[in-house]
Amino acid sequence: MSPATSPAEPLVSVRDLVKSFRVSGGTVRAVNGVSFDVARAETVGLVGESGCGKSTLGKTILRLIDPDSGSIVLAGAEIGRLSRSALRPHRRRMQMIFQDPYASLNPRITVGRLIQEPMDAHKVGTVAERKDRVVWLMERVGLRPEHAERFPHEFSGGQRQRIGIARALALNPDLLICDEPVSALDLSVQAQVLNLLVEIQEEFKLSLLFISHDLSVVAHLADRIMVMYLGHIVEIGTRDAVWDQPLHPYTRALISAVPRLDPDEERPTKIVLTGDLPSPMDPPAGCPFHTRCPVAVGRCSSEMPALRVLADGSQVACHLVTG
C-alpha cells in the first residue's frame, strides 16, 4: 500500500491549481486551489458528488482545458504554462479514458484506425509496426483482432470501453486519467473493465488517476483516495485509512451511504446531509462544507480550513480534526 503522501519525486505534481468558467450570471470556480501528487505506478482515486469539479480537474491536468493559475509538473517538466506546440512532446505520456464509450469514439472510423490514430499523429514506428501494435492491443484488452475493420456501433458498451482503453495505451503512456470509465456500463461489465484496468496498471506500471462518484468502485483499485467538495480537496489518505477511519465529515457521510453487501460487516451510522450542494457560482464563506456539516462550529463559517498533513501522513481540511 502506498503512503498517504507521495515520494519526493512523483510522476505528477499539482500545486494550487485553479480553473474558472465564465457563465451567464457570474463565474464558476470549478477547481479551487487544488494540490496533490501521484507517484509512479500508483493508483489515486478521486471521489465526490456530481458537479464538484472532478472531471474538470482531470481535463485540466491533461491540458485539454487550460488552467487559470497553478502548477502542473509531469515527470519533472512544468506543463501547465506550455504552448500547444511545446506541449506536444509531453502529450504521449498522458492519456484519458472517457466516461461515455458511445460518444468518445468517432463513428465514421474503424476500430483499427481509432486505435492506430495516436501512433500516426506522433509518428511512432513504421506503418507495419503500428498495425502490429493495434493487433496486440486489441488482444490485450480482450477483443478479437479480426474485428479491427468494424465500426464502433457494431460493439457493445463494454467492448467500446475496451477499445477506448486500447487507444489510451497505444502510445505507452506513463499516466492514465480515467474519468468515470465504468459509470455507463452494466454492473457485470463494470467488474470486467475494472479488473482489466487493475491488470493493465500492474503490467505497464502506469500511474492512474481514477475519477468516480462511487466510493466502493474506487476502494476496489485505488492505493490512495482523494475526496473533493465544491472545487476543493478536503481529504487525502490511503485507501484503508479513508475507508475505515474517514476524518472529514463529508467523507464520513459519503462512506455511510455506500451499500454493504455482507450482512455481517459492521456498518457505519448513516449520516444524512441536509440542504443542497451550494452553487459553485456563490460558494459559502469559510469552509465550503459548513452549510451541510452536522458538526460545524462558528469558526467554520468564517475561516477556510487548510489541507493539513497529519502525523500519519493523511491530509484533511477541517478545523475540528487534530493530530
Secondary structure by P-SEA (a helix, b strand, c coil): cccccccccccbbbcbbbbbbbcccccccccccccccccccbbbbbbbcccccaaaaaaaaaccccccbbbbbccccccccccccccccccccbbbbcccccccccccccaaaaaaaaaaaaccccaaaaaaaaaaaaaaacccccccccccccccaaaaaaaaaaaaacccccbbbbccccccccaaaaaaaaaaaaaaaaaabbbbbcccccaaaaaacccbbbbbccccccccccaaaaacccccaaaaaaaaaccccccccccccbbbbccccccccccccccccccccccccccccccccccccccccbbbbcccccc
